Amino acid sequence: MIKKVGFLGPKATFTHLAVQTFFNGETESVAYLTIPQSMDAVANGEVDLAVVPIENALEGSVNLTVDYLVHEQQELSIIGEIIVPIQQHLMVHPSRKDKWQEVTRVYSHSHAIAQCHKFLHKTFSNIPYEYATSTGAAAKYVSEHQNENIAVIANELAAKEYGLSIVKHHIHDYHYNHTRFAIVSKSNDVKFTYNQELPIKEKTTLMVTLPSDQSGALHQVLSAFTWRKLNLSKIESRPMKTGLGNYFFIIDIDRLYDEILIPGAIAELEALGCSVKLLGSYQAFTIS
């Protein structure tokens, strides 16, 4: 039974919001300062699972998460995915609520600031933006530094957790913004309980490394899925970190790992000289 779930902290980050919304009250949420620390905690047995951001609809993949899954020695698997809507708000310390337009800097995670570019350009074009490790960390800092004239971009949970005043709601540029969070574990057989009313999709994620100096290799890889009618919802290249021009591909398939089709595709890829690693076969849950 799942007892502890690690997440990118501190409290009231979007990752924490995903954990609170998704898991039932029987689990303990444990905050870590960084994504690698939360994933290491799973590998070291400090927590049963970790929830880490893996892709944002506007900013793209969270490369740190993807690369850590692939390049580090810990054998972690993706056993689930949580898709959460991202709603950004501008907030200040309550003592500055009536003078929020006079702030001298805006503090938040780099992705949050990028997601609110239009609002910031219009409202605070002449003041600097500073980056925190997370939106929750930025909100915590502002709550503890009343004398600093700072605004922060974060979610409603952060305002409640740290006693901040929201002065502008929904300042994000696009209202269809979502973030995908991966649930990672040392075992594929871990069972967890969740909100049964959430919409569910099925996915399998592979890492594929192409053979070197072989023309048309990517076309052949895609063909192995196409003729089996396996729908790919995502294909993305990432550097191998072994030199320029060396890449691996992350491929998402819209179905669970089966006994025939996906193993057959993998066997065909390996026959072509590709290296294939299964990163996970899991259900994806959408929170509205």
C-alpha positions in Angstrom: 0.0 0.0 0.0 1.3 3.5 -0.9 2.2 5.5 2.3 4.5 8.2 1.1 4.6 10.3 -2.2 7.4 12.6 -3.0 7.0 15.8 -4.9 8.8 19.0 -6.0 8.3 21.3 -3.0 7.8 23.2 -1.0 4.1 23.0 -0.2 1.7 24.5 -2.7 3.6 23.9 -5.9 1.6 22.7 -8.9 3.1 19.3 -8.3 1.8 19.4 -4.7 -1.6 20.4 -6.1 -1.5 17.4 -8.4 -0.7 15.1 -5.5 -3.4 16.5 -3.3 -6.0 16.3 -5.9 -5.2 12.9 -7.2 -4.3 10.7 -4.3 -6.6 9.9 -1.4 -6.0 11.1 2.1 -4.2 8.0 3.3 -0.9 9.0 1.7 1.7 11.3 3.2 3.1 14.0 0.9 6.9 14.6 1.2 8.4 17.7 -0.3 11.9 17.8 -1.9 13.8 20.8 -3.2 14.5 19.5 -6.7 13.1 17.1 -9.2 16.2 14.9 -9.0 16.0 14.8 -5.2 12.4 13.6 -5.4 13.3 10.9 -7.9 16.3 9.8 -5.9 14.0 9.5 -2.8 12.1 6.8 -4.7 15.2 5.0 -5.8 16.5 5.1 -2.2 13.3 3.9 -0.7 12.5 7.1 1.2 9.1 7.3 -0.5 7.0 4.8 -2.4 6.3 7.1 -5.4 7.3 10.5 -6.7 5.2 12.9 -8.8 7.4 15.0 -11.2 6.5 17.4 -14.0 7.3 16.0 -17.4 5.6 18.3 -20.0 3.8 21.6 -20.2 1.4 22.5 -23.0 3.1 25.9 -23.6 6.8 25.4 -22.5 7.2 21.8 -23.8 9.0 19.0 -22.1 10.6 19.3 -18.7 14.0 18.2 -19.9 15.4 17.6 -16.4 12.8 15.0 -15.7 13.2 13.3 -19.1 17.0 13.2 -18.9 17.1 12.0 -15.3 14.8 9.1 -16.2 17.1 8.2 -19.1 20.7 9.0 -18.1 20.8 8.2 -14.4 21.4 4.8 -13.0 18.3 4.5 -10.9 15.9 2.1 -12.6 12.6 4.0 -12.3 9.5 3.4 -14.3 6.5 5.6 -15.2 3.5 3.9 -13.6 0.9 6.7 -14.1 0.4 10.2 -15.4 -1.7 13.1 -14.0 -2.7 16.0 -16.3 -3.5 19.2 -14.4 -4.9 22.6 -15.7 -2.4 25.4 -14.9 -4.0 28.6 -13.6 -1.6 31.4 -12.6 -2.4 34.3 -10.3 -0.6 37.4 -9.2 -0.3 37.7 -5.4 1.5 39.8 -2.9 2.0 40.0 0.9 -1.3 41.2 2.4 0.4 44.4 3.7 0.9 45.4 0.1 -2.5 44.5 -1.3 -3.6 48.1 -2.0 -0.3 49.1 -3.6 0.5 46.0 -5.6 1.1 48.0 -8.8 4.1 49.6 -7.1 6.1 46.3 -6.7 9.7 46.5 -7.8 10.1 42.9 -9.0 8.2 39.7 -9.8 9.3 36.4 -8.5 8.3 32.9 -9.7 9.5 29.8 -11.5 10.8 30.5 -15.0 8.0 28.6 -16.6 5.3 30.5 -14.7 6.8 33.8 -15.8 7.0 32.7 -19.4 3.4 31.6 -19.3 2.3 35.1 -18.2 4.5 37.0 -20.6 1.6 39.2 -22.1 0.3 40.3 -18.7 3.8 41.0 -17.4 4.8 42.9 -20.5 1.7 45.1 -20.2 1.7 45.6 -16.5 5.3 45.4 -15.3 7.4 46.1 -18.4 10.0 48.1 -16.5 10.7 45.9 -13.5 12.9 42.7 -13.3 11.7 39.2 -13.1 13.5 36.7 -10.8 13.4 32.9 -10.9 12.7 30.5 -8.1 13.0 26.7 -8.0 9.2 26.5 -8.0 6.1 28.7 -7.7 5.6 27.4 -4.2 9.1 28.4 -3.2 8.5 31.9 -4.5 5.3 32.2 -2.6 6.9 31.0 0.6 9.7 33.6 0.2 7.3 36.5 -0.3 5.3 35.4 2.7 8.5 35.5 4.8 9.8 38.8 3.5 7.2 41.4 4.2 9.6 44.3 3.8 10.5 43.4 0.2 8.2 44.9 -2.4 7.7 41.7 -4.4 4.8 40.2 -6.4 4.7 36.4 -7.0 3.0 34.3 -9.6 1.6 31.1 -8.2 -1.6 29.0 -7.8 -4.5 29.4 -5.4 -3.2 26.7 -3.1 0.0 28.8 -2.6 -2.1 31.9 -1.6 -4.0 29.8 1.0 -0.9 28.0 2.3 1.2 31.1 2.7 -1.4 33.7 3.5 -0.9 35.9 0.4 -3.5 38.1 -1.3 -4.4 37.4 -4.9 -4.6 40.8 -6.7 -5.1 39.5 -10.3 -6.6 36.2 -11.1 -5.9 34.1 -14.3 -3.0 36.1 -15.7 -1.7 33.3 -17.8 -1.6 34.0 -21.6 -3.5 30.9 -22.7 -6.4 29.3 -20.9 -5.8 25.8 -22.3 -2.5 25.4 -20.5 -2.0 22.0 -18.8 1.0 20.2 -17.3 1.6 16.5 -17.4 3.0 14.9 -14.2 4.6 11.5 -14.3 4.2 9.1 -11.3 7.4 7.2 -11.0 8.2 4.1 -9.0 10.9 1.4 -8.6 8.3 -1.3 -9.5 5.7 -1.6 -12.2 3.4 -3.5 -9.9 2.8 -0.7 -7.4 -1.0 -0.2 -6.8 -2.5 3.1 -5.7 -6.0 4.5 -5.1 -7.2 7.6 -6.8 -10.3 9.7 -7.6 -12.4 7.1 -9.5 -14.2 9.8 -11.5 -11.2 11.1 -13.4 -11.1 10.5 -17.2 -8.5 7.9 -18.1 -6.3 7.2 -21.2 -3.8 4.4 -21.7 -0.2 4.9 -22.7 3.1 3.2 -23.2 6.4 5.2 -23.4 9.5 4.0 -25.1 13.0 5.3 -25.4 14.5 4.5 -28.9 18.1 5.1 -30.0 18.7 4.9 -33.7 21.6 3.0 -35.3 24.4 5.4 -36.3 25.1 6.3 -39.9 22.0 4.6 -41.3 19.9 6.6 -43.7 16.1 6.5 -43.4 16.3 5.0 -39.9 13.7 7.2 -38.4 11.3 6.5 -41.2 11.8 2.8 -40.6 11.1 3.3 -36.9 7.8 5.1 -37.6 6.8 2.4 -40.1 7.1 -0.3 -37.5 4.3 1.4 -35.6 2.3 2.6 -38.6 1.6 -0.8 -40.3 0.6 -2.2 -36.8 -1.9 0.7 -36.5 -0.3 1.9 -33.2 -1.1 5.5 -32.8 1.8 7.7 -31.5 0.7 10.7 -29.5 4.2 12.1 -29.2 7.7 11.7 -30.6 10.5 13.9 -29.3 14.3 13.9 -29.7 16.7 14.6 -26.9 20.5 14.7 -27.0 22.4 11.6 -25.9 25.0 13.8 -24.2 27.7 11.9 -26.1 28.4 14.5 -28.7 26.8 16.7 -31.3 24.3 14.9 -33.6 23.7 12.0 -31.2 20.0 11.8 -30.2 17.5 9.4 -28.6 13.7 9.6 -29.1 10.9 9.4 -26.6 7.8 7.9 -28.1 4.3 7.7 -26.5 1.9 5.1 -27.8 -1.8 5.4 -27.1 -2.3 1.9 -25.6 -1.0 -0.3 -22.8 1.8 -2.7 -23.4 0.3 -5.9 -24.9 1.6 -9.4 -25.8 1.8 -8.9 -29.6 1.7 -5.5 -31.2 4.1 -3.4 -29.1 6.6 -6.3 -28.5 6.5 -7.0 -32.3 7.3 -3.3 -33.0 10.2 -3.4 -30.5 11.5 -6.6 -32.0 11.4 -5.0 -35.5 13.2 -1.9 -34.2 15.9 -4.0 -32.6 16.3 -5.9 -35.8 17.0 -2.6 -37.5 19.8 -1.9 -35.0 17.9 0.3 -32.7 18.2 0.2 -28.9 14.8 0.2 -27.2 14.0 0.8 -23.5 10.5 0.6 -22.0 10.0 3.6 -19.7 6.5 2.7 -18.6 3.1 1.4 -19.5 0.4 3.2 -17.5 -2.9 5.0 -17.3 -3.1 8.8 -17.8 -5.6 10.7 -15.6 -7.0 14.1 -16.4 -8.0 16.5 -13.6 -10.5 19.2 -14.8 
